[in-house]
Amino acid sequence: MTVDEWARPEPAADWVAIRPEAAGICGSEVEGYVGRQPNRRPPLVMGHEFAGVVIETGGGADPGWVGRRVAVNPVVSCRSCPLCGSGRRNLCPRRRLIGVHEPGGFAELVTAPQANLVVLPETVGPQLGALVEPLANGVHAAGLAVGGEILGIGAVIGAGAIGLLALQATWQASRARVHVLEPDPSRRELAAALGAGHAHGSSDDLLQGMRDETAGLGADFVIDAVGRESTRRLAVEAVRPGGKVVLLGLHDDVTSISGHDLVRREVSVTGSYAYTDEDFSQALAMLASGRVGIGELPAVQPLESTPMLFARLAQGPTAEVKLFVAPGQ
């Protein structure tokens, strides 16, 4: 990863140019950095979790956007297919993502469609605004996991930013007691502080905790926010007959799971990809209300520090759950 000079991006029709004030580093970007995300192909400006100020509008865009602080939904879809028409733009077959297929927010300027902007309230600063995107992932996964039901026991595997946000979104949606699996002690403590029913340090402890609280049945739902083969298999093992497993993490590609077990226990396994516009708006409302967060947010670091930060993150979890960069810091 290098810091280079690129041509100044010019906003297309109905797009705007934004100066990022905070861009969060996502675990999926670290996976791309180490070569495990084939959809991230260099040369590429990454950065899909960001908030900033609109400084310019393209032809057809409302000039009233200039000067407004916004969070950006990075899912750029056709907005005309049946899936887009039903509100599921995240599944549009022609979708593109800012920071994956289009230049992203690790830059002095980034462009985005005006239809993808949400205005941040004055009480929501840039770092909190950059959390709207990862929280929207958690809101979407929570909706798939609980479907509006009032459930008893759930589990989230992984207490990185996505896992912690999914934990809180799930509790908001269901009021379920949610166990968390996280090997890092400081992140276990944070999970407990943010509402985990119990934070476990090992797979065996999680399974035992599930069995103890459910008379051996298992969790009503499990969200895997890691995406390793081992965590996906664990999620299936931890869920009760008739329960639901939601796969949110993208660490590994191929995973071997017993089809006989899924059939005989009627376990539902579903993927959770990105979010709808409604999920994105709901995430902003949760953050603005103070009901959801990831604890104290670290200072935004200079854009030039991004290669060093990625190198650190590739070595394993840092003390900070989320790191932010921006130009001019």
C-alpha positions in Angstrom: 0.0 0.0 0.0 1.3 3.4 -0.9 0.3 7.1 -0.8 0.2 8.4 -4.3 -1.1 11.4 -6.3 -4.1 10.5 -8.4 -6.1 12.7 -10.8 -8.7 14.9 -9.1 -12.0 13.1 -9.2 -14.7 15.1 -11.0 -18.4 14.4 -10.0 -20.5 12.9 -12.7 -24.1 13.9 -13.3 -26.1 13.6 -10.1 -22.9 12.9 -8.1 -21.1 15.1 -5.6 -17.5 15.5 -4.5 -16.8 15.0 -0.8 -13.8 15.8 1.4 -13.6 12.9 3.9 -13.3 13.9 7.6 -13.1 10.4 8.9 -12.8 7.1 7.0 -12.8 3.9 9.0 -10.6 0.9 8.2 -12.7 -2.2 7.8 -11.6 -5.8 8.4 -12.7 -6.7 4.9 -10.1 -4.1 3.6 -7.4 -5.7 5.7 -8.4 -9.0 4.1 -8.0 -7.4 0.7 -4.6 -6.0 1.8 -3.3 -9.5 2.6 -4.8 -11.0 -0.6 -7.9 -12.7 0.6 -10.5 -10.5 -1.2 -10.3 -11.1 -4.9 -12.8 -8.2 -5.6 -10.3 -5.7 -4.4 -7.8 -5.4 -7.1 -5.0 -2.8 -7.2 -4.5 -0.1 -8.2 -7.5 0.8 -6.0 -8.3 3.6 -3.5 -10.2 1.7 -0.7 -12.4 3.2 2.0 -16.1 2.5 2.1 -16.9 3.6 5.7 -16.6 7.4 5.6 -18.2 10.7 6.4 -17.2 14.2 5.2 -18.3 17.5 3.8 -19.7 18.0 0.3 -17.6 20.6 -1.6 -18.8 20.3 -5.2 -21.8 19.0 -7.2 -21.9 17.6 -10.7 -24.4 18.5 -13.3 -28.0 17.8 -12.2 -27.0 17.4 -8.5 -28.7 19.8 -6.0 -26.2 22.6 -5.2 -27.7 22.7 -1.8 -25.6 19.7 -0.8 -22.4 21.9 -0.7 -21.2 22.5 2.8 -23.3 19.7 4.3 -21.7 17.0 6.4 -22.8 13.6 5.2 -22.4 9.9 5.7 -22.2 7.9 2.4 -23.9 4.7 1.5 -21.3 3.1 -0.7 -23.7 0.7 -2.5 -24.1 2.1 -6.1 -26.9 0.2 -7.8 -28.9 0.5 -11.0 -32.1 1.6 -9.2 -34.2 0.2 -11.9 -34.1 -3.6 -11.6 -36.8 -5.6 -9.6 -34.5 -6.0 -6.6 -33.7 -2.2 -6.5 -37.4 -1.6 -6.9 -38.2 -3.8 -3.9 -35.7 -1.9 -1.7 -33.0 -4.5 -1.9 -30.4 -2.4 -3.7 -27.7 -4.4 -1.8 -28.5 -7.4 -4.0 -28.6 -5.6 -7.4 -26.8 -7.7 -9.9 -25.2 -4.5 -11.3 -24.2 -3.0 -8.0 -20.8 -1.4 -7.5 -19.2 -0.3 -4.2 -17.4 2.9 -3.6 -14.0 1.7 -2.2 -14.2 -1.6 -4.0 -15.1 -1.0 -7.6 -15.0 2.8 -7.5 -12.3 5.0 -5.8 -13.1 5.3 -2.1 -12.7 7.4 1.0 -8.9 7.0 1.7 -8.3 10.2 -0.3 -8.5 13.9 -0.2 -11.6 13.8 -2.4 -14.1 11.1 -3.2 -17.3 11.2 -5.4 -20.6 9.6 -4.7 -24.2 9.8 -6.0 -26.3 12.4 -4.3 -29.0 9.7 -3.8 -26.5 7.8 -1.5 -26.0 10.7 0.9 -27.5 11.0 4.4 -27.1 14.3 6.2 -25.6 14.0 9.7 -27.2 15.8 12.6 -25.1 18.4 14.3 -24.7 16.0 17.3 -23.0 13.4 15.0 -19.4 14.0 14.3 -17.3 12.6 11.5 -16.1 9.4 13.4 -19.6 8.6 14.5 -20.7 9.3 11.0 -18.2 6.8 9.6 -19.7 4.2 11.9 -23.1 4.4 10.1 -21.9 2.0 7.4 -20.6 -0.8 9.6 -23.6 -0.5 12.0 -25.9 -0.8 8.9 -24.3 -4.2 8.3 -25.2 -5.2 11.9 -28.8 -3.9 11.5 -29.2 -5.9 8.4 -27.8 -9.1 10.0 -30.0 -8.6 13.1 -33.1 -8.3 10.9 -32.2 -11.6 9.2 -31.4 -13.3 12.5 -34.5 -12.3 14.5 -37.1 -11.2 12.0 -38.8 -9.0 14.5 -39.4 -11.9 16.9 -38.8 -11.7 20.7 -36.2 -14.4 21.2 -34.5 -15.7 24.3 -30.9 -16.5 23.6 -28.5 -15.6 20.8 -24.8 -15.5 20.1 -22.4 -13.3 18.1 -19.0 -14.7 17.1 -16.4 -12.0 17.0 -16.2 -8.7 18.9 -14.5 -6.5 16.3 -16.4 -3.4 15.2 -19.0 -5.3 13.1 -19.5 -7.9 15.8 -20.0 -5.3 18.6 -22.4 -3.3 16.4 -24.3 -6.5 15.4 -24.6 -7.4 19.1 -26.3 -4.1 19.9 -28.5 -4.0 16.8 -29.6 -7.5 17.7 -30.5 -6.6 21.2 -32.4 -3.5 19.9 -34.4 -5.7 17.6 -35.2 -8.6 19.9 -34.2 -7.9 23.5 -32.5 -11.3 23.4 -29.7 -12.2 25.8 -26.8 -12.4 23.5 -23.6 -14.3 24.2 -20.3 -13.2 22.5 -17.3 -15.2 21.6 -14.0 -13.2 21.5 -10.5 -14.4 22.3 -9.1 -10.9 23.0 -9.6 -10.0 26.7 -10.0 -6.3 26.1 -12.6 -6.8 23.5 -14.5 -9.2 25.7 -14.6 -6.5 28.3 -16.0 -4.1 25.8 -18.6 -6.6 24.6 -19.8 -7.0 28.2 -19.9 -3.3 28.7 -22.0 -2.9 25.5 -24.6 -5.4 26.6 -23.4 -8.9 26.0 -25.2 -11.4 28.2 -21.8 -13.2 28.6 -18.5 -12.8 26.8 -16.6 -16.1 26.3 -13.0 -16.6 25.5 -13.2 -20.0 23.8 -15.5 -22.0 21.5 -15.9 -24.6 24.2 -17.0 -21.9 26.7 -19.5 -20.5 24.3 -21.0 -23.9 23.6 -21.2 -24.7 27.3 -22.8 -21.4 28.0 -25.4 -21.9 25.3 -26.3 -25.4 26.6 -26.4 -24.3 30.2 -28.9 -21.5 29.5 -31.1 -23.5 27.1 -31.3 -27.0 28.7 -29.0 -28.3 26.0 -30.9 -27.0 23.0 -28.6 -24.2 21.8 -29.1 -20.6 20.7 -32.1 -19.3 18.9 -29.8 -17.6 16.4 -26.0 -17.1 15.9 -24.4 -14.4 13.9 -20.9 -15.1 12.7 -19.1 -11.8 12.3 -15.7 -13.4 11.6 -16.2 -15.7 8.6 -13.6 -18.4 9.1 -14.5 -21.9 8.3 -14.1 -22.8 12.0 -16.4 -20.0 13.2 -19.1 -20.9 10.6 -19.0 -24.5 11.7 -19.2 -23.4 15.3 -22.2 -21.2 14.6 -24.1 -24.2 13.2 -23.1 -26.3 16.2 -24.2 -23.6 18.7 -27.7 -23.0 17.2 -30.7 -25.0 18.4 -32.9 -27.2 16.1 -35.0 -24.9 14.0 -32.7 -22.0 14.7 -31.0 -19.6 12.3 -27.4 -18.9 11.5 -26.4 -15.6 9.8 -23.1 -15.5 8.0 -21.7 -12.0 8.1 -17.9 -12.3 8.0 -15.9 -12.9 4.8 -12.6 -14.3 6.0 -12.7 -17.7 4.2 -14.5 -18.6 1.0 -15.2 -22.3 1.1 -16.7 -23.9 4.2 -17.6 -27.5 4.7 -20.8 -28.0 6.8 -22.7 -31.2 7.3 -25.8 -31.2 5.1 -27.3 -34.1 7.0 -27.0 -32.0 10.2 -28.7 -29.0 8.6 -31.6 -31.1 7.3 -32.2 -33.2 10.4 -32.2 -30.2 12.7 -33.9 -27.9 10.3 -31.2 -25.3 10.7 -31.5 -22.2 8.4 -28.2 -20.7 7.2 -28.3 -17.4 5.4 -25.8 -14.9 4.2 -26.0 -11.2 5.1 -24.6 -8.8 2.6 -24.4 -5.1 3.2 -27.7 -3.4 3.9 -30.8 -1.7 2.6 -31.4 2.1 2.5 -33.8 1.6 5.4 -31.0 -0.3 7.4 -28.6 2.6 6.7 -31.1 5.2 8.0 -31.9 3.1 11.0 -28.2 2.9 11.8 -27.8 6.6 11.7 -30.8 7.1 14.0 -29.3 4.6 16.5 -26.0 6.3 16.6 -27.5 9.8 16.9 -29.7 8.6 19.8 -26.6 7.4 21.7 -28.2 3.9 22.0 -25.4 2.2 20.1 -21.7 2.7 19.9 -18.3 1.0 20.3 -17.0 3.0 23.3 -14.5 5.9 23.1 -13.5 6.6 19.5 -9.8 7.2 18.8 -8.6 10.3 17.1 -8.6 10.5 13.3 -5.1 9.8 12.0 -3.4 11.4 9.0 -4.1 9.9 5.6 -0.4 9.3 5.2 -0.4 6.9 8.1 -2.8 4.5 6.3 -0.1 2.1 5.0 1.4 1.8 8.5 -2.0 1.2 10.1 -2.8 -1.6 7.6 0.5 -3.2 8.3 -0.3 -3.2 12.0 -3.8 -4.5 11.5 -2.5 -7.3 9.3 -0.6 -8.6 12.4 -3.8 -9.1 14.4 -6.3 -7.1 16.5 -5.3 -3.7 17.9 -6.3 -2.1 21.2 -8.6 0.1 19.2 -11.7 -1.5 17.8 -11.9 1.0 14.9 -9.2 3.2 13.3 -9.9 6.3 11.3 -7.9 8.2 8.8 -8.5 11.5 6.9 -6.6 14.1 4.9 -5.2 17.1 6.6 -5.2 15.7 10.1 
